[in-house]
Structures are given as C-alpha cells and as structure tokens.
Amino acid sequence: MKTSISRRHMLGGLALASFGVGRLAHGAVDAVRAPATVYFDSPGSVMTALVKMRGHLEGKPTFIWLRGVQYTLIDGEAVPMCGYLGGAITRYRRLGDDTFEFVMYEISYYTDLETGKQLETVRMPVTGREVAVPLYRTGPGQHVIMMENEEELYWSKELTTSAEVARQLAPDARIHYRFNVRQPDVFRDSAWIRNDSFTRMIPDDPDQPGLFYKEAITYQASLAQLADPDAPQVDTSMSFAIATAWRPWMQMQGINGHTMTDGVGGKVFDIHDMPDDFVALTAQLHPDVLENPVALLGD
C-alpha cells in the first residue's frame, strides 16, 4: 500500500530528515525468546515504534548525533576524505494513526580524521584542489512522515546562515523527495527498523548541475521497551549510510564520482549530553545553538 502526499515544505536538512505495511516482525514468536512480543501489524504500529526510536511521541525535543567517515568514490576506489559529525534538533507531532509532523534543525561538521578538529580546507582527489570547507547549519525543515511518501520541496538560501554558505552547499532548487520504511526485523530481544530516503535537486538555474542524496538509517531498540504502551520513547542506537553527489564547495563538477558516508549514532534529550566533541565544536563555532537550541525549531 502506498500513500502519496504532494505538499510544499521547506527542506532544512539533507542528512537526518528521512523515514510496508507491517505484520508480526520478521522472525516467528517462538524464535524471538524476548520478554515481550511486539506486533507490527499495521502502519500505525510500525510508525509509532519508529518515532519512539527516532524521538519522542509526546513532542519532547530530541537531539540526534551521527558520527562516521566520508569517502570519495571515483572509478570504484573509495578513499577516506574526512570525518563527519552530524547533529540535529528534532521534534515530532502526531497527525494521524500512521502520520507524524517532523521538524528538524541541523548542524554538521567535517572533521580531520586524526585530530577531530573542524576542517577549514581539504584537498580533493583527482583535481588536487585545496578547497574551503563550509560550516553546515540549516533549518528548520518540516516533513510529513509516514510509511511511504513522496513530497515536492524547496531548498533556499534562507534556510542557511548566509547566502554564501547556501551557494557552497547547494543552489536554490526544487526537490523531489521520497522515503519509505522497511519491514521491521526482530532477533532475540531487539528490533530493527530501517528507513530509506532519496533526494534529487533540480536547480532554478538550468546552468547549475543537479544534485542527489541517498540515505539509509537503521534504528535498534529493545523489544521490552517498545512493548511498553506507556513509554513515549525508547533507548536507541543507529547506523547509517549516505551517498551524495559532489557538493558545489568540493569543486568536483565533471569528475565521474560521488561521496559516501557511513557510521553510527544515537539520541539524547539535552544538547549538553551530545558527544563531547560535538558540544565543544558547537560552543566554538555556533555558541547560540547551545544557549537555546529548541528556539531554532520555531513555533
């Protein structure tokens, strides 16, 4: 079953914003050996579990972190380029049994693989250019999230800190965005739910190259916590994989290749409980974010 929405929202983040009809999760009950049984027997049950994993059912602001390595992939060769440390301020509101509003503000860092410091420049392969690395800060972005969805969105310089930063990340563009949720998997006392998203950007300026972004995030949580009807959220671990077209700041147009990023993540409910290096970089580069992060989500 597929439900489509055509709704114009402003897309704030292209790293953290993505999300079948269920049955009993993969693995029969007699193979689970868990203290509780969770039935994913409807779109609402799966989406409720997913939002418990990703955030908080009662709208409490949630802070997501992702840590990984970004590679360049050219002619089949993957070469580590830099570290990736992503953070997002998020909030959910239920719109229906299987539908939620999702709002996100994103701050991400490209870091030195050895020192963990925010990179000011990086040398790109093939071209050998030493290019300036922008600070990535964007939002708030809003989505309607459900089991399977397609949206028409818009990316604008108004969503970043400056027109120059926006130019380095992506040109003003229409966005075709789709996502879906995979059937949950259960093994012993844990459940996994994966969501996939695909974004294609079509610039307003026809002379600008288009961009794409493909993301998969998998969430793992305890079946016992998921089975508790009074729990608005559950402890969650995450893993992710992202493939992205060259961004304008990389100055790699015309080179046949793209970037890949993979790693792990988690969530907390106080921005000061984010990983120490994220808090330190944010204090240095975006101190206002630590002072009142929830205000960045807007009303």
Wavefront OBJ file of the C-alpha trace (Angstrom):
o trace
v 0.000 0.000 0.000
v 1.378 3.426 -0.913
v 0.109 6.800 0.113
v 1.456 9.924 -1.549
v 1.461 13.497 -0.346
v 2.252 16.458 -2.549
v 2.893 19.221 -0.067
v 5.305 22.142 -0.201
v 7.541 22.346 2.846
v 10.947 23.896 3.266
v 13.546 21.138 3.447
v 16.035 22.086 6.116
v 18.358 19.108 6.357
v 19.533 16.631 3.775
v 21.324 14.367 6.266
v 18.964 13.396 9.013
v 15.284 14.050 7.714
v 14.321 10.661 6.097
v 11.941 7.863 7.111
v 5.303 -1.690 4.327
v 2.643 -2.297 5.960
v 3.570 -4.460 8.916
v 2.823 -7.852 10.295
v 4.493 -9.677 13.168
v 8.101 -8.560 12.765
v 10.456 -10.849 10.886
v 11.166 -13.917 12.989
v 8.419 -16.052 14.453
v 7.383 -15.635 18.072
v 8.906 -18.946 19.084
v 12.259 -17.791 17.683
v 12.332 -14.428 19.402
v 12.804 -15.539 23.014
v 12.030 -11.997 24.183
v 10.368 -10.871 27.416
v 7.685 -9.107 25.381
v 6.128 -9.551 21.960
v 5.688 -6.537 19.720
v 3.208 -6.826 16.868
v 3.957 -4.666 13.852
v 0.574 -5.472 12.366
v -0.426 -2.076 10.976
v 1.181 1.069 9.549
v 0.337 2.846 12.816
v 2.134 0.298 14.971
v 5.291 0.485 12.858
v 5.311 4.289 12.686
v 4.685 4.578 16.429
v 7.663 2.299 17.107
v 9.810 4.241 14.661
v 9.041 7.592 16.283
v 9.744 6.092 19.720
v 13.149 5.138 18.310
v 13.835 8.401 16.494
v 12.426 10.820 19.018
v 9.563 11.251 21.480
v 5.848 10.585 20.935
v 4.802 13.490 23.157
v 6.762 16.125 21.258
v 9.749 16.478 23.567
v 12.680 17.999 21.615
v 15.237 15.326 20.788
v 18.903 15.694 19.845
v 20.348 13.242 17.306
v 24.046 12.663 16.675
v 25.689 10.793 13.802
v 29.408 10.033 13.574
v 31.179 8.488 10.602
v 33.737 8.748 7.828
v 33.158 10.403 4.463
v 34.809 8.854 1.415
v 35.204 9.842 -2.198
v 34.236 7.098 -4.651
v 35.877 7.508 -8.059
v 36.344 4.702 -10.606
v 35.383 2.144 -7.982
v 38.007 3.271 -5.457
v 36.823 4.523 -2.059
v 39.280 6.922 -0.369
v 38.692 8.377 3.137
v 38.327 12.164 2.850
v 37.286 13.395 6.312
v 35.306 12.652 9.426
v 31.620 13.503 9.667
v 29.937 14.642 12.887
v 26.297 15.479 12.467
v 23.801 16.849 14.960
v 20.099 17.599 14.686
v 17.451 19.175 16.893
v 14.152 17.404 16.194
v 10.531 17.323 17.281
v 7.508 15.147 16.358
v 3.760 15.742 16.433
v 1.214 13.060 15.608
v -1.127 13.975 12.754
v -2.881 10.614 12.484
v -2.553 6.947 13.401
v 0.371 6.415 10.982
v 1.379 10.001 10.168
v 3.584 12.499 12.015
v 4.859 16.001 11.517
v 8.647 16.129 11.789
v 10.651 19.337 12.285
v 14.456 19.447 12.256
v 17.345 21.904 12.547
v 20.759 20.531 11.539
v 24.365 21.383 12.418
v 27.130 19.235 10.931
v 30.918 19.262 10.911
v 33.543 17.921 8.503
v 36.485 16.956 10.666
v 40.120 15.903 10.431
v 40.315 12.110 10.618
v 43.171 12.180 13.148
v 42.554 15.240 15.320
v 38.753 15.553 15.105
v 39.053 19.317 14.518
v 36.703 21.090 12.139
v 38.403 21.281 8.742
v 38.939 24.687 7.189
v 40.196 23.206 3.903
v 40.558 19.765 2.356
v 42.481 18.539 -0.702
v 40.207 16.847 -3.226
v 41.344 13.797 -5.212
v 41.964 13.916 -8.986
v 41.830 17.719 -9.153
v 44.304 18.235 -6.308
v 42.462 21.430 -5.349
v 42.632 22.651 -1.763
v 39.040 23.777 -1.220
v 37.432 25.688 1.634
v 35.087 23.610 3.823
v 31.884 25.454 4.802
v 30.113 25.229 8.133
v 26.886 23.285 7.614
v 23.952 24.735 9.512
v 20.440 24.707 8.129
v 16.762 24.683 9.038
v 14.219 24.456 10.364
v 12.892 21.938 7.860
v 9.488 20.308 8.042
v 8.195 16.976 6.735
v 5.102 14.865 6.930
v 6.429 11.369 7.666
v 4.579 8.127 7.061
v 5.233 4.587 5.858
v 5.815 5.589 2.256
v 5.704 9.081 0.890
v 6.752 11.431 -1.873
v 6.993 15.195 -1.482
v 7.781 18.235 -3.588
v 10.024 20.511 -1.522
v 12.204 23.557 -1.984
v 15.750 24.360 -0.906
v 16.579 28.031 -0.420
v 19.449 30.144 0.859
v 17.003 31.408 3.503
v 17.457 28.088 5.319
v 21.173 28.645 5.982
v 23.235 31.169 7.880
v 24.199 33.153 4.774
v 23.775 33.294 1.001
v 27.457 32.368 0.614
v 27.102 29.218 2.712
v 23.969 28.296 0.752
v 25.839 28.717 -2.542
v 28.574 26.362 -1.348
v 26.124 23.673 -0.199
v 23.529 23.727 -2.983
v 21.861 26.235 -5.324
v 18.237 27.265 -4.878
v 16.351 24.277 -6.215
v 13.162 22.278 -6.422
v 13.426 18.956 -4.613
v 11.871 15.612 -5.401
v 11.948 13.652 -2.151
v 10.751 10.162 -1.338
v 11.170 7.810 1.598
v 9.914 4.505 2.857
v 10.142 2.311 5.931
v 11.382 -1.277 5.668
v 9.559 -4.116 7.387
v 10.884 -4.390 10.985
v 13.280 -7.199 11.870
v 13.314 -8.944 15.246
v 16.041 -11.121 16.710
v 16.011 -12.269 20.324
v 15.287 -9.199 22.476
v 15.818 -6.441 19.879
v 14.002 -4.893 16.944
v 15.474 -3.031 13.982
v 13.629 -0.614 11.710
v 15.270 0.872 8.628
v 14.149 3.895 6.641
v 15.456 4.876 3.217
v 15.257 8.257 1.526
v 16.216 9.620 -1.859
v 16.501 13.294 -2.764
v 17.035 14.808 -6.194
v 17.579 18.574 -6.516
v 16.742 20.454 -9.713
v 18.322 23.936 -9.574
v 16.362 27.032 -10.539
v 19.345 27.992 -12.689
v 19.423 25.498 -15.603
v 23.181 26.005 -15.931
v 23.753 24.570 -12.451
v 24.245 20.786 -12.144
v 21.599 18.759 -10.320
v 22.359 17.001 -7.043
v 21.279 13.744 -5.431
v 21.299 12.399 -1.884
v 20.606 8.779 -0.857
v 20.342 7.866 2.818
v 19.563 4.752 4.845
v 19.320 4.830 8.654
v 18.695 1.737 10.794
v 17.396 2.056 14.369
v 17.811 -0.665 17.024
v 15.849 -0.822 20.286
v 14.753 -3.233 22.993
v 11.548 -5.178 22.371
v 10.644 -4.860 26.040
v 10.824 -1.058 25.842
v 8.909 -0.960 22.560
v 6.186 -3.163 24.060
v 5.566 -0.758 26.959
v 2.432 1.216 25.957
v 3.262 3.960 28.447
v 6.767 4.610 27.081
v 6.816 7.683 24.793
v 10.385 6.913 23.697
v 12.957 4.106 23.819
v 16.743 3.941 24.078
v 18.056 3.673 20.534
v 21.261 3.001 18.634
v 21.625 3.935 14.975
v 23.709 3.091 11.936
v 23.640 4.975 8.656
v 24.946 5.024 5.085
v 24.765 8.021 2.738
v 25.704 8.567 -0.917
v 25.824 12.158 -2.160
v 26.650 13.957 -5.389
v 29.598 16.343 -5.263
v 28.603 19.489 -3.384
v 29.466 22.829 -5.047
v 32.135 23.616 -2.422
v 34.081 20.498 -3.443
v 34.679 21.899 -6.969
v 34.457 18.392 -8.458
v 31.933 19.016 -11.232
v 32.856 16.977 -14.295
v 34.562 14.224 -12.245
v 32.672 10.929 -12.501
v 32.106 10.007 -8.858
v 30.428 10.986 -5.593
v 30.878 10.842 -1.818
v 29.819 8.140 0.635
v 29.462 8.432 4.409
v 28.725 5.699 6.947
v 28.786 5.366 10.698
v 26.742 5.153 13.881
v 24.639 7.432 16.060
v 22.246 7.910 18.945
v 19.866 10.335 20.629
v 19.665 12.372 23.845
v 17.228 14.895 25.316
v 19.672 17.613 26.368
v 22.082 19.148 23.857
v 24.800 19.169 26.525
v 24.552 15.352 26.613
v 25.610 15.142 22.968
v 29.132 13.740 22.326
v 31.808 15.904 23.932
v 33.420 16.866 20.611
v 30.079 17.973 19.164
v 29.426 20.170 22.212
v 32.953 21.615 22.056
v 32.767 22.396 18.320
v 29.324 23.940 18.717
v 30.493 26.093 21.639
v 33.351 27.310 19.459
v 31.525 27.795 16.145
v 27.807 28.163 16.988
v 27.538 29.229 20.663
v 23.939 30.429 20.237
v 22.857 26.857 19.474
v 23.860 25.737 22.963
v 22.138 28.701 24.598
v 18.636 27.983 23.261
v 18.591 25.095 20.773
v 14.818 24.500 20.881
v 14.154 28.065 19.695
v 15.726 27.104 16.363
v 12.760 24.838 15.637
v 10.409 27.818 15.541
v 6.793 27.729 16.738
l 1 2 3 4 5 6 7 8 9 10 11 12 13 14 15 16 17 18 19
l 20 21 22 23 24 25 26 27 28 29 30 31 32 33 34 35 36 37 38 39 40 41 42 43 44 45 46 47 48 49 50 51 52 53 54 55 56 57 58 59 60 61 62 63 64 65 66 67 68 69 70 71 72 73 74 75 76 77 78 79 80 81 82 83 84 85 86 87 88 89 90 91 92 93 94 95 96 97 98 99 100 101 102 103 104 105 106 107 108 109 110 111 112 113 114 115 116 117 118 119 120 121 122 123 124 125 126 127 128 129 130 131 132 133 134 135 136 137 138 139 140 141 142 143 144 145 146 147 148 149 150 151 152 153 154 155 156 157 158 159 160 161 162 163 164 165 166 167 168 169 170 171 172 173 174 175 176 177 178 179 180 181 182 183 184 185 186 187 188 189 190 191 192 193 194 195 196 197 198 199 200 201 202 203 204 205 206 207 208 209 210 211 212 213 214 215 216 217 218 219 220 221 222 223 224 225 226 227 228 229 230 231 232 233 234 235 236 237 238 239 240 241 242 243 244 245 246 247 248 249 250 251 252 253 254 255 256 257 258 259 260 261 262 263 264 265 266 267 268 269 270 271 272 273 274 275 276 277 278 279 280 281 282 283 284 285 286 287 288 289 290 291 292 293 294 295 296 297 298 299
